[in-house]
Amino acid sequence: MKVQLSRNFALPASADLAWTVLQDVATVASCMPGAKITERVDETHYKGTVAVKVGPASLSFRGDIEVRGMDAAARTLRLFANGTDTTGSSAASMDLTARVEALDAKSCNLVGESEVSMSGKAAAFGSRMIGPVADQVLNQFAANFAARLLALPAQAQEIAATAPEVKPLNALSLTWAVIKGWFRSLFAKQ
């Protein structure tokens, strides 16, 4: 099953600052709920994990991330990630292009377009479930990314300052959003 995702998030920082953070794959991964980089293989290859809980189902993926392109002039990053569930019952891949667009001196947009492919247990959720799940995860990612951006000027002024607490995936709100989306899809057909 393939799902196309396109999202746009307003950020409270300059485009240059957002681009600086976007180039750091480990920092970007730390903003994604349930994700982390476990190894940097070389300049463009990483290994990592992603854990997601949707209702009673828990999926934990191990996989590889490849930086397929980085264009500083266009502030664009292209990543490809693929992995398998630790139980071997699912596989997923994502081809992502993210770019930073300047709005003014103190704000910008983070624009992401991706194609996600899933098979096995992960695909069993169906496209109706994947949309609400993706919205919840990406909204939390954007909030965590914005928090990182806001912390950078403070870190530059205070050497002892620490990064903000990154919010973990809220399984209850994620489950509620999925249930609401499922009911909406049931009644929308009638």
N, C-alpha and C positions, 0 to 999 in steps of 0.2 A: 504494500500500500504506500502510495506517495502523497505527501501533503505539501502544498506551497504555502509559505508564510511570508508576510510582508508587514513590517511594523515600523513606526516612526515615534521616537521618544524625545521630548524636549528636555534639554539638560541645562543646569544653571552654571555654565562655565564657558569660557572661550573655546572656539573650535580647536585652537592649538593645544590647549590643555587637555581637552577630550581626546585628541589624536595621540598625544603622548601616552595616555593611559591605554587607549585601544591597541597600541602597538605591543603592549606587554601581555602576551598570551596567558601567562600565569595569573596576573592580576585580573584579567577579564574572566578567566575560569573561576577565580575565587568569588566573583560577583554572581555567578550562576548558582542558584540553590541546588545543593546536592552534588556539585561538581568540584573536582580538584585535579590539578596536574600532579602526577606521581613521579614523572621523570622527564628530563629534557634530554633528548637523544642527540640533537645537534641544533643548529640555528633555525631550522624549519620543521623539525619533527619532535613531537611530544607524545608521552603516554599519559593516560588519565582515567579517571573513574567518574561515573554519574549514577546517583541513586535517586529513584523516584518512587513514591508510594501513592497509589491511586486507589482509594477505598481499601479493600482487603488485599489488593495485589501490590507487591513490592518488586521493583525491577532494579537491578544493580548491573550496570554495564562497565566493562573494561575495554579500552580501545586506544586508537591512535589518532593523533591530530597532526595535520600537515598544513603549514602556511604555504598556500599556493600563489600568493601575490600580495605585495605591499607597495602601494603607490602614495608616497608622501605628498606629492603635488595635489593629488585628488583626495587625499586623506581617506583612502580606501584600503580595506583589508579583506582578503579572501582566504577562507579556511575550509578544509575538508576533514571531516571526522567520521570514523566508523568504529563500531564495536559490537560485542556480543554480550548477552546477559550471562552472568556468572553461572547460571544453571544450564546454559546452552539452549534455552527454549526460545530466545528472541535474538534478533539482530537489528541494528539500526545504522543509518548513515545520514550525514547532513553536509550539504554543500552550502556554505554561508558567505555572503558578501555584505560587509558592513562599511558604512562610510559616515563621516562627520561633515555636516553642512553648517556653515556659519550663518547665524541670524543677525547678530550684532556683536559688539566687543565683549559682551558678558554672557551670551547665550548661544546655543547651537542645537541642532537636531542630530540624533543618532538614528540612522536609517539602516534597517537590516532586511535582507531578502534571502530566503533560504528554501531549499527543497529537502524535505526529510523523507526518507524511505524506511519503512519498518516491515519486519516479517516475524512470524511466530506469535508468541503470546502478546507482544506489544501491539501487533497489528490487529489483534482481536478486539481492542477497544473501539476500533472503527473511527472514521473521520469525524463523526459527530462528537465523540469524546475528546479527540485529540485537540480540536480547536479551543475549547474552554481550558483544558490543561495547559496548552501552550500560552494562552493569554495570561493565566495566573503566574506561570513560571517566568515569562518574559517581563511582566510588570514588576515582579520581585527583583529580577535581574536589573532592570532600569533603575529602580530605587537604590539598590546596592551600588550600582555604577555611579549614580549621582552623589551618593554619600562619599564614595572614594574621591570624586572630583572636589567636593567641598572641603575634604580633609587636607588636600594637597597644599593650599596656601598656608594653613595652620601648621603643617609639618615643616614647611620651609622656614617659618618664623620660630618654631619651638622644636629644637632638635629632639627633645624627649617625647614629643607627641606621638601617639600611637594611631594606627588606622582605625576608622570607625568599626563598630561591631557590624558584621555582615549578617543580615537577617536570614535565618534558615527557611527552607520551604515550609509553609504553613499548610499541613496536610488537611486540616479541618476546613479552611476556607477553599482550598483546592477541591476537596470532595464536594462541598456545597455548590461551588460553581459548576462542576460537572453535572450534578443532579439537576440543577436549575436548567442547564443547557439541554439535558435529556428530556425534561418535561416540556420545554419550549419546542423542541423538535417533534415531540409527539403531537402536541396540539396544533402546531403549524401545518401539519399535513391534513388536518380535518377541515 
